[in-house]
Amino acid sequence: MTNTELLNRADVLRHGRTPFVLATVVHVERPTSARPGDSALVLPDGTVEGFVGGTCAETTV
């Protein structure tokens, strides 16, 4: 999901009054597949849309 797609999705959620969190990677330590600037939306049910790292990182977010 590109940043543009992610922000468009955030707009849809905001207009639908659906709560969400925008999580953005600011620092990484190797080994990791994430890079600073990677982002994801976290929805109330725990669904993560976007990318902030692998499965291990998603539970932290």
SULWOPE-V496743 format. One record per residue. N is the residue number from 0. PSI is psi in whole degrees, -180 to 180 (999 if undefined). D_CENTER is the distance of its C-alpha to the mean C-alpha in Angstrom with 2 decimals. Layout:
n=N psi=PSI d_center=D_CENTER
n=N psi=PSI d_center=D_CENTER
//
This chain:
n=0 psi=125 d_center=9.71
n=1 psi=165 d_center=10.91
n=2 psi=-38 d_center=9.87
n=3 psi=-45 d_center=12.64
n=4 psi=-41 d_center=11.59
n=5 psi=-44 d_center=8.14
n=6 psi=-34 d_center=10.35
n=7 psi=-41 d_center=12.99
n=8 psi=-40 d_center=11.07
n=9 psi=-39 d_center=10.33
n=10 psi=-42 d_center=14.08
n=11 psi=-45 d_center=15.09
n=12 psi=-43 d_center=13.51
n=13 psi=-45 d_center=15.12
n=14 psi=-29 d_center=18.37
n=15 psi=3 d_center=18.41
n=16 psi=35 d_center=17.99
n=17 psi=124 d_center=15.23
n=18 psi=147 d_center=13.48
n=19 psi=165 d_center=9.72
n=20 psi=137 d_center=7.71
n=21 psi=111 d_center=5.62
n=22 psi=132 d_center=4.73
n=23 psi=132 d_center=6.37
n=24 psi=126 d_center=8.61
n=25 psi=-21 d_center=12.11
n=26 psi=143 d_center=14.40
n=27 psi=156 d_center=14.92
n=28 psi=135 d_center=18.03
n=29 psi=150 d_center=19.40
n=30 psi=136 d_center=19.28
n=31 psi=154 d_center=15.63
n=32 psi=-7 d_center=14.06
n=33 psi=158 d_center=11.21
n=34 psi=151 d_center=12.34
n=35 psi=135 d_center=12.10
n=36 psi=-19 d_center=10.19
n=37 psi=142 d_center=7.43
n=38 psi=159 d_center=4.13
n=39 psi=154 d_center=1.01
n=40 psi=135 d_center=3.75
n=41 psi=122 d_center=5.89
n=42 psi=164 d_center=9.35
n=43 psi=-30 d_center=12.71
n=44 psi=5 d_center=13.69
n=45 psi=-3 d_center=10.97
n=46 psi=136 d_center=9.49
n=47 psi=122 d_center=6.00
n=48 psi=116 d_center=5.65
n=49 psi=-157 d_center=4.69
n=50 psi=125 d_center=5.43
n=51 psi=16 d_center=5.75
n=52 psi=-175 d_center=9.23
n=53 psi=-167 d_center=11.51
n=54 psi=-38 d_center=12.43
n=55 psi=-41 d_center=13.72
n=56 psi=-36 d_center=10.64
n=57 psi=-37 d_center=8.73
n=58 psi=-31 d_center=11.79
n=59 psi=-40 d_center=11.74
n=60 psi=999 d_center=8.39
//
